[in-house]
């Protein structure tokens, strides 16, 4: 890649937690999580019932962000088949997770998320935001020490999924990156 496309930020997006909320206490949602209808052409008869928890408004909001959205989920290619059409996204790039090495397993035992090292490799120095519900300070420290580009590790509350404050944080960070401003 050359020019500005080489520096376009990446948004690594997990599905379970950020798009499919789970784990809410019954007192918060006594009737269960909110569900959203879509046509049968998207769901099919044997679809995962958790997909109904995905708010279709996420698609346009994600598409409007000035970045390249990439699936960073155990759904892998199934995210393009099952999630993207449901929320109106085109087929997206997918992080293919490598087989864990001994070094990866040691890092995980030390508290590093199993995705962290692969995401840094995939970004290859490009600025990136990672949206997940399992990010820790260990991941932030690792990225800070091993990634030469700017990075935002944004933890989403898995009980609610992506919310307005999450989108505001992403937009502000992406705006700062696009302006070439140093980030705090």
Protein Blocks (a to p, Z undefined) as FASTA:
>chain_A
ZZjllmoccddddfbhjlmgghiafklmmnopadddddfklnommbcfklmmpcfklmmm
mmmpgcddddddfklmmmmmmmmmmnopacddddddddddfklmmmmmnopafklmmmmm
mnnopacddddfkbcfklmmmmmmmmcbdcddddddfklopafklmmmmmmmmmmmmnop
acZZ
